[in-house]
């Protein structure tokens, strides 16, 4: 029995040029910003729609007043985290220290949010405002947790490269510095935008 012919070999897949990667990272971060904007617009719409269309007077049922102080502390932690990560992206010598502090503050904001939920005294069934408050803050914290992972990977990469003393020139290897810097810049850009969305959340849910 004649052996079957071997499968045709496929031509080698050409990889994208390395210089494209920083641009792709930056473009991806800005695309994520668009997705997050739509995510928050849904809650903004729900807030104003339920507040304006309130025929049964159930916008707030009972004592539904979250602590403004808690909201301010959470917001300050987020803003400080965004500023420190921006500093880490601009100053390579501060990437690990400032980035680590930004990571800690982002985690702190989640912890504070969880503590606040335990002290609210109301749940999503306490009217339209309560449902928007619980749903928006919960999903905001979930996305913040994803951002924490992203920040951690950027800081860990910078720390590892510093510890190993990467010297691409002496080793004759193409340096990955532009890609690493672009990744950190993309992370910082998105995190700053996301924190700005948190400011909108604070104004609507705590001040109006």
C-alpha positions in Angstrom: 0.0 0.0 0.0 1.5 3.3 -1.1 2.1 5.7 1.7 0.0 8.8 1.7 1.5 12.0 0.6 2.7 14.3 3.4 0.7 17.3 4.3 1.8 20.5 2.5 4.0 22.7 4.5 2.7 26.2 5.3 4.9 29.2 4.7 6.3 30.6 7.9 4.0 33.2 9.4 5.6 36.6 9.4 5.6 38.3 12.7 4.5 41.9 13.0 7.4 44.4 13.2 8.5 45.0 16.8 8.1 48.8 16.3 4.4 48.3 15.9 3.9 46.9 19.4 4.1 50.2 21.3 1.6 51.8 19.0 -0.7 48.8 19.3 -0.5 49.1 23.1 -1.4 52.8 23.1 -4.2 52.3 20.7 -5.6 49.4 22.7 -5.6 51.4 25.9 -7.6 54.2 24.2 -10.0 51.6 22.8 -10.6 50.3 26.4 -11.3 53.9 27.4 -14.1 54.0 24.9 -15.5 50.7 26.3 -15.4 52.0 29.8 -17.1 55.2 28.8 -20.1 53.3 27.5 -20.1 51.2 30.7 -20.4 54.3 32.8 -22.8 56.1 30.5 -25.3 53.2 31.1 -25.3 54.0 34.9 -25.5 57.7 34.3 -28.5 57.2 32.1 -30.1 54.9 34.8 -29.4 57.5 37.4 -31.1 60.4 35.7 -33.9 58.2 34.2 -35.0 56.7 37.5 -34.7 60.0 39.3 -36.8 61.9 36.8 -39.4 59.1 36.2 -40.4 58.5 39.8 -44.2 58.3 39.8 -44.3 56.1 42.9 -41.9 58.3 44.9 -39.6 55.4 45.4 -36.3 57.0 44.3 -35.1 56.6 47.9 -37.0 54.3 50.3 -36.1 54.9 53.9 -32.8 56.2 55.1 -30.6 56.0 52.0 -27.6 58.3 52.5 -24.1 56.8 52.1 -21.3 58.4 54.0 -19.8 61.3 52.0 -16.6 61.0 54.0 -16.2 57.4 52.9 -16.7 58.4 49.3 -14.1 61.2 49.6 -11.5 58.9 51.1 -12.1 56.3 48.3 -11.9 59.0 45.6 -8.7 60.5 47.1 -7.1 57.0 47.1 -8.0 56.6 43.4 -6.7 60.0 42.4 -3.4 59.6 44.3 -3.0 56.2 42.7 -3.5 57.6 39.2 -1.0 60.5 39.8 1.6 58.1 41.2 1.2 55.7 38.2 1.5 58.7 35.8 4.8 59.6 37.6 6.0 56.0 37.4 5.4 56.1 33.6 7.3 59.4 33.2 10.2 58.7 35.5 11.8 55.3 34.9 13.9 55.5 38.1 10.6 55.8 40.1 8.7 53.2 38.2 8.9 50.5 40.9 8.5 52.7 44.0 5.8 55.0 42.6 4.1 52.2 40.7 4.1 50.0 43.9 2.4 52.9 45.8 -0.1 53.3 43.0 -0.9 49.6 43.2 -1.3 49.7 47.0 -3.7 52.7 46.8 -5.8 51.0 44.1 -6.1 48.0 46.4 -7.0 50.2 49.3 -9.8 51.8 47.4 -11.4 48.4 46.9 -11.0 47.5 50.5 -12.6 50.8 51.6 -15.4 50.2 49.2 -16.1 46.7 50.7 -16.0 48.2 54.2 -18.5 50.9 53.1 -20.9 48.3 51.8 -21.0 46.7 55.2 -22.0 50.0 56.8 -24.6 51.3 54.3 -27.7 50.2 56.1 -29.5 49.8 52.8 -29.5 47.5 49.8 -30.4 47.6 46.1 -34.1 47.1 47.0 -34.3 50.5 48.8 -35.3 52.4 45.7 -33.9 53.5 42.4 -31.0 55.4 43.9 -29.9 52.5 46.0 -30.0 50.1 43.1 -27.8 52.4 41.0 -25.5 53.0 43.9 -24.9 49.3 44.7 -24.7 48.2 41.1 -22.4 51.0 39.9 -20.0 50.8 42.9 -19.9 47.0 42.7 -19.0 46.9 39.0 -16.6 49.8 39.4 -14.8 47.9 42.1 -14.6 44.7 39.8 -13.0 46.7 37.0 -10.7 48.3 39.5 -9.5 44.9 40.5 -8.7 44.1 36.9 -6.8 47.4 36.7 -4.9 46.3 39.8 -3.7 43.2 38.0 -2.6 45.3 35.0 -0.7 47.7 37.2 0.9 44.8 39.1 2.2 43.2 35.8 3.7 46.5 34.7 5.4 47.2 38.1 6.6 43.6 38.3 8.1 43.7 34.8 10.0 46.9 35.6 11.2 45.4 38.9 12.4 42.2 37.2 14.2 44.1 34.5 16.0 46.2 37.1 16.9 43.2 39.2 18.3 41.2 36.3 20.2 44.3 35.0 19.0 43.9 31.4 21.7 45.0 29.0 20.5 44.3 25.6 23.3 46.2 23.9 26.1 44.2 25.4 24.2 41.0 24.9 23.5 41.8 21.2 19.7 41.4 21.8 17.1 43.8 20.6 16.0 45.9 23.6 12.3 45.6 24.7 12.5 48.9 26.5 10.1 50.7 24.0 7.5 48.0 24.5 7.8 48.0 28.3 7.6 51.8 28.4 4.6 51.8 26.1 2.8 49.2 28.2 3.3 51.3 31.3 2.1 54.4 29.5 -0.9 52.6 28.2 -1.8 51.3 31.7 -1.3 54.8 33.2 -3.5 56.5 30.5 -6.3 54.0 31.0 -6.1 54.1 34.8 -6.2 57.9 34.8 -9.3 57.8 32.5 -11.0 55.3 34.7 -10.3 57.3 37.8 -11.9 60.3 36.1 -15.0 58.2 35.6 -14.9 57.5 39.3 -15.0 61.3 39.9 -18.3 61.3 37.9 -19.6 58.5 40.0 -18.7 60.4 43.2 -20.4 63.6 42.1 -23.7 61.9 41.1 -23.9 59.4 44.0 -22.7 61.5 46.8 -23.2 65.2 46.0 -26.3 65.5 43.8 
